[in-house]
Amino acid sequence: MNREDRLILVGQIGGAFGVKGEVRISAYTADAMALVGYSPLLGADGKPVLTLMSARPDKAGVVARVKEIATKEEADARRGQKLFVTRDALPEPDEDEFYLTDLIGLEGRDPADVVLGKVKSVQNFGADDMLEIAPAEGGPTWYLPFTREAAPELHINDGWLRIVRPTEVSDRDED
């Protein structure tokens, strides 16, 4: 799957809103109403699952009337369904900006240009973004903080980034 076809999580169905089949959708976009422009929204398999016919802002996203859901029960049955768009549906970032998803698949090169691995995913466990690196030689993945110190150079169009592994620190005092 190339970068343009990659699925980007943009929302999740939260269940019914009221009794007339409206759906509450949590938005993971900067502007929740952008979901309307991305319609139809895709399922995890890349197939269309939700066509927004109208929407209004809500505290965590939007409340929408959708083509595929007509009743409160149908909306509640879809609670938790994740909603995606393809990368090419998103607006192009400004110069010197990028989407975190654009980092996936990049080669990670050390300061001597040795390929250490590829970015498998970008995770956030509550603090900062972390790059999950799949080692070039195989074996278990490892995490690198996505900071200027650990990833000082990004060459997205060329398919790589510079990575500087933090030095390992012993957990016991050496006296």
Contacts in CASP RR format, 6 or more apart in sequence:
PFRMAT RR
TARGET T0000
AUTHOR 0000-0000-0000
METHOD contacts of the structure
MODEL  1
MNREDRLILVGQIGGAFGVKGEVRISAYTADAMALVGYSPLLGADGKPVL
TLMSARPDKAGVVARVKEIATKEEADARRGQKLFVTRDALPEPDEDEFYL
TDLIGLEGRDPADVVLGKVKSVQNFGADDMLEIAPAEGGPTWYLPFTREA
APELHINDGWLRIVRPTEVSDRDED
3 87 0 8 1.000
3 101 0 8 1.000
3 102 0 8 1.000
4 86 0 8 1.000
4 87 0 8 1.000
4 88 0 8 1.000
5 86 0 8 1.000
5 87 0 8 1.000
5 88 0 8 1.000
6 86 0 8 1.000
6 87 0 8 1.000
6 101 0 8 1.000
6 104 0 8 1.000
7 42 0 8 1.000
7 43 0 8 1.000
7 44 0 8 1.000
7 46 0 8 1.000
7 84 0 8 1.000
7 85 0 8 1.000
7 86 0 8 1.000
7 87 0 8 1.000
8 84 0 8 1.000
8 85 0 8 1.000
8 86 0 8 1.000
8 87 0 8 1.000
8 89 0 8 1.000
8 90 0 8 1.000
8 99 0 8 1.000
8 101 0 8 1.000
9 28 0 8 1.000
9 82 0 8 1.000
9 83 0 8 1.000
9 84 0 8 1.000
10 27 0 8 1.000
10 28 0 8 1.000
10 29 0 8 1.000
10 34 0 8 1.000
10 35 0 8 1.000
10 38 0 8 1.000
10 41 0 8 1.000
10 83 0 8 1.000
10 84 0 8 1.000
10 85 0 8 1.000
11 25 0 8 1.000
11 26 0 8 1.000
11 27 0 8 1.000
11 28 0 8 1.000
11 29 0 8 1.000
11 35 0 8 1.000
11 41 0 8 1.000
11 82 0 8 1.000
11 83 0 8 1.000
12 25 0 8 1.000
12 26 0 8 1.000
12 28 0 8 1.000
12 80 0 8 1.000
12 81 0 8 1.000
12 82 0 8 1.000
12 83 0 8 1.000
13 23 0 8 1.000
13 24 0 8 1.000
13 25 0 8 1.000
13 26 0 8 1.000
13 50 0 8 1.000
13 75 0 8 1.000
13 78 0 8 1.000
13 79 0 8 1.000
13 80 0 8 1.000
13 81 0 8 1.000
13 83 0 8 1.000
14 23 0 8 1.000
14 24 0 8 1.000
14 25 0 8 1.000
14 26 0 8 1.000
14 79 0 8 1.000
14 80 0 8 1.000
15 23 0 8 1.000
15 24 0 8 1.000
15 75 0 8 1.000
15 76 0 8 1.000
15 78 0 8 1.000
15 79 0 8 1.000
15 80 0 8 1.000
16 22 0 8 1.000
16 23 0 8 1.000
16 24 0 8 1.000
16 72 0 8 1.000
16 73 0 8 1.000
16 75 0 8 1.000
16 76 0 8 1.000
17 23 0 8 1.000
17 24 0 8 1.000
17 58 0 8 1.000
17 63 0 8 1.000
17 75 0 8 1.000
18 72 0 8 1.000
19 72 0 8 1.000
20 72 0 8 1.000
21 65 0 8 1.000
21 69 0 8 1.000
21 70 0 8 1.000
21 71 0 8 1.000
21 72 0 8 1.000
21 74 0 8 1.000
21 75 0 8 1.000
22 63 0 8 1.000
22 64 0 8 1.000
22 65 0 8 1.000
22 75 0 8 1.000
23 50 0 8 1.000
23 63 0 8 1.000
23 64 0 8 1.000
23 65 0 8 1.000
23 66 0 8 1.000
23 69 0 8 1.000
23 75 0 8 1.000
23 78 0 8 1.000
24 58 0 8 1.000
24 60 0 8 1.000
24 61 0 8 1.000
24 62 0 8 1.000
24 63 0 8 1.000
25 35 0 8 1.000
25 55 0 8 1.000
25 61 0 8 1.000
25 62 0 8 1.000
25 63 0 8 1.000
25 64 0 8 1.000
25 83 0 8 1.000
26 60 0 8 1.000
26 61 0 8 1.000
27 34 0 8 1.000
27 35 0 8 1.000
27 60 0 8 1.000
27 61 0 8 1.000
27 62 0 8 1.000
29 35 0 8 1.000
32 57 0 8 1.000
32 58 0 8 1.000
32 60 0 8 1.000
32 61 0 8 1.000
32 62 0 8 1.000
33 55 0 8 1.000
33 57 0 8 1.000
33 62 0 8 1.000
35 41 0 8 1.000
35 52 0 8 1.000
35 55 0 8 1.000
35 61 0 8 1.000
35 62 0 8 1.000
35 64 0 8 1.000
35 83 0 8 1.000
36 52 0 8 1.000
36 55 0 8 1.000
36 62 0 8 1.000
36 64 0 8 1.000
37 52 0 8 1.000
38 85 0 8 1.000
38 89 0 8 1.000
39 50 0 8 1.000
39 51 0 8 1.000
39 52 0 8 1.000
40 48 0 8 1.000
40 49 0 8 1.000
40 50 0 8 1.000
40 51 0 8 1.000
40 52 0 8 1.000
41 48 0 8 1.000
41 49 0 8 1.000
41 50 0 8 1.000
41 51 0 8 1.000
41 52 0 8 1.000
41 83 0 8 1.000
41 84 0 8 1.000
41 85 0 8 1.000
42 48 0 8 1.000
42 49 0 8 1.000
42 83 0 8 1.000
42 84 0 8 1.000
42 85 0 8 1.000
42 86 0 8 1.000
43 49 0 8 1.000
43 81 0 8 1.000
43 82 0 8 1.000
43 83 0 8 1.000
43 84 0 8 1.000
44 82 0 8 1.000
44 84 0 8 1.000
46 84 0 8 1.000
46 86 0 8 1.000
49 68 0 8 1.000
49 81 0 8 1.000
49 83 0 8 1.000
50 66 0 8 1.000
50 67 0 8 1.000
50 68 0 8 1.000
50 69 0 8 1.000
50 83 0 8 1.000
51 66 0 8 1.000
51 67 0 8 1.000
51 68 0 8 1.000
52 62 0 8 1.000
52 64 0 8 1.000
52 65 0 8 1.000
52 66 0 8 1.000
53 64 0 8 1.000
53 65 0 8 1.000
53 66 0 8 1.000
53 67 0 8 1.000
54 64 0 8 1.000
54 65 0 8 1.000
55 62 0 8 1.000
55 63 0 8 1.000
55 64 0 8 1.000
55 65 0 8 1.000
56 62 0 8 1.000
56 63 0 8 1.000
56 64 0 8 1.000
68 74 0 8 1.000
69 75 0 8 1.000
69 78 0 8 1.000
87 99 0 8 1.000
87 101 0 8 1.000
87 102 0 8 1.000
90 99 0 8 1.000
93 99 0 8 1.000
98 154 0 8 1.000
98 156 0 8 1.000
100 122 0 8 1.000
100 129 0 8 1.000
101 122 0 8 1.000
102 156 0 8 1.000
103 119 0 8 1.000
103 122 0 8 1.000
103 131 0 8 1.000
103 146 0 8 1.000
103 154 0 8 1.000
103 156 0 8 1.000
103 161 0 8 1.000
104 119 0 8 1.000
104 120 0 8 1.000
104 121 0 8 1.000
104 122 0 8 1.000
105 118 0 8 1.000
105 119 0 8 1.000
105 120 0 8 1.000
105 159 0 8 1.000
106 118 0 8 1.000
106 119 0 8 1.000
106 155 0 8 1.000
106 156 0 8 1.000
106 159 0 8 1.000
106 160 0 8 1.000
106 161 0 8 1.000
107 115 0 8 1.000
107 117 0 8 1.000
107 118 0 8 1.000
107 159 0 8 1.000
107 160 0 8 1.000
107 161 0 8 1.000
108 115 0 8 1.000
108 116 0 8 1.000
108 117 0 8 1.000
108 118 0 8 1.000
108 119 0 8 1.000
108 133 0 8 1.000
108 160 0 8 1.000
108 161 0 8 1.000
108 162 0 8 1.000
108 163 0 8 1.000
109 115 0 8 1.000
109 116 0 8 1.000
109 160 0 8 1.000
109 161 0 8 1.000
109 162 0 8 1.000
109 163 0 8 1.000
110 116 0 8 1.000
110 162 0 8 1.000
110 163 0 8 1.000
110 164 0 8 1.000
110 165 0 8 1.000
111 162 0 8 1.000
111 164 0 8 1.000
115 136 0 8 1.000
116 133 0 8 1.000
116 135 0 8 1.000
116 136 0 8 1.000
116 163 0 8 1.000
116 165 0 8 1.000
117 133 0 8 1.000
117 134 0 8 1.000
117 135 0 8 1.000
117 136 0 8 1.000
118 133 0 8 1.000
118 134 0 8 1.000
118 136 0 8 1.000
119 131 0 8 1.000
119 132 0 8 1.000
119 133 0 8 1.000
119 134 0 8 1.000
119 161 0 8 1.000
120 132 0 8 1.000
120 133 0 8 1.000
120 134 0 8 1.000
120 141 0 8 1.000
121 131 0 8 1.000
121 132 0 8 1.000
122 129 0 8 1.000
122 130 0 8 1.000
122 131 0 8 1.000
122 132 0 8 1.000
122 146 0 8 1.000
123 129 0 8 1.000
123 130 0 8 1.000
123 132 0 8 1.000
123 143 0 8 1.000
124 130 0 8 1.000
128 145 0 8 1.000
128 146 0 8 1.000
128 147 0 8 1.000
129 145 0 8 1.000
129 146 0 8 1.000
130 143 0 8 1.000
130 144 0 8 1.000
130 145 0 8 1.000
130 146 0 8 1.000
131 143 0 8 1.000
131 144 0 8 1.000
131 145 0 8 1.000
131 146 0 8 1.000
131 151 0 8 1.000
131 163 0 8 1.000
132 141 0 8 1.000
132 142 0 8 1.000
132 143 0 8 1.000
133 141 0 8 1.000
133 142 0 8 1.000
133 143 0 8 1.000
133 144 0 8 1.000
133 163 0 8 1.000
134 141 0 8 1.000
135 141 0 8 1.000
135 142 0 8 1.000
144 150 0 8 1.000
144 151 0 8 1.000
144 163 0 8 1.000
144 165 0 8 1.000
144 166 0 8 1.000
145 166 0 8 1.000
149 164 0 8 1.000
150 163 0 8 1.000
150 164 0 8 1.000
150 165 0 8 1.000
150 166 0 8 1.000
151 161 0 8 1.000
151 162 0 8 1.000
151 163 0 8 1.000
151 164 0 8 1.000
152 162 0 8 1.000
152 164 0 8 1.000
153 161 0 8 1.000
153 162 0 8 1.000
154 161 0 8 1.000
154 162 0 8 1.000
155 161 0 8 1.000
155 162 0 8 1.000
END
